[in-house]
Amino acid sequence: MSEEEKLSNNVNSSKEIESWIFSLLPVGVAFLFYIVFILQSDFENKGLFMAIGAAAGFSGLESYWILKGLKSRRVHLVIMGSVGIAITLAALYIYMSFTS
C-alpha cells in the first residue's frame, strides 16, 4: 500500500469519526428537550419514560449508521451499529427489570 493510500484511509476514517460525533449533537439536543418535557409533566414513571426515550434515540442513531454501512459496504459499521443496538436494548431491559 502506497503512502498516499494510507493517508487517504486515515483522512476517510477521521471524517467518519467526525461525522459520527456530529450526528450525536442533534440527538442530544432533542433528548434534552424530551427530558425537560418529561420533568415538567406529571407522569408517574418519569424515569421509565426517560430510559425508553434514550434507548429509542440511540437505537435510531445506530440504525442510521447500519444503513450507512450497508450502502457503503463497510461491514464494521454494520457490526458496530448492531452491537450498539444490542447493548442499548440490554441496558434498557436491565433497567426495566430493576424498576418494576
N, C-alpha and C positions, 0 to 999 in steps of 0.2 A: 504494500500500500504506500502510495507516494505521500509526501509531506502535505501537499495540497488537499488530498482526500482526507487525511487525518484532521486537518484544520477545519475543513468543511463539515465533517461529522461533529466536531466539538461545537461549532457555531450552531448547527441544527439542534443538537441536544440542549444547549443552553437556551435557545429560543423556545424550545418545548417546555423547559422548566419555567421560564419566564411567563409563558402563556398560561401554564397551569396555575402559577401563583396569582396572576392577574384574573384568572377565572374564579378564584375564591372570593375576590372582592365584592362582586355583585351579590353572591350568595350570602356573604357575611352581612352586608347592608340589609338585604331582605330579611334575614334571620333576626337582626336587631329590631326591625320594625315589628316582626312577628312576636318577639319577646315582650316588647312594650305593649302591644295589643293584648296579649295573654295576661300580663301582670295587671293591666287596668280593668280587665273583665272580672266577673265574679264566678268563674268556673270552679268546680270543686277540686278537680285534679289538674292543677296548673303544671305541675312537674311532668306529668304524663303527656300533656299536650306539647310541652316544650321538647321533650325527648322525641316524640313522634315527628314533630316539625323538623328537628335537627337531622333525624335519620332520613326523612324524605328529601330534604335539601341536599344532603351529602350523597345520597344514592342517585339523585338526579344528576349531580355533577359527575359522579363516577360513570354514569351511563353515557354522558356526553363523551367522555374520554374513551369508553369502549367503542362507541361508534366511530370516533376519530381514528382509533387504532385499526378498526375493520376496513375503513376507507383507504387508509394509507398502508395497509398490510403490515402493520407493526404489531407483532404478537405480544411483545412486552407490555404495550399499553392496554391490550385486552385483558391480559392476565392481572396486571396491577389494578385495573378497574374492577374486575370480578372479585379479586381478593378484598378490595376496599369495601365493596357492597356486602360481602360475606361478613367481614369484621363489623361493619355498621349494624347489620341485622342481628348478629350475635350479641353485640353490646346492648342493643335495644331489648332483645329477649331477656338478657340477664337483668337489665334494669326493671323490666316489667315483672319478672318473677320475684324480685325483692320488694317491689312496691305494692303488689296485690295480695 
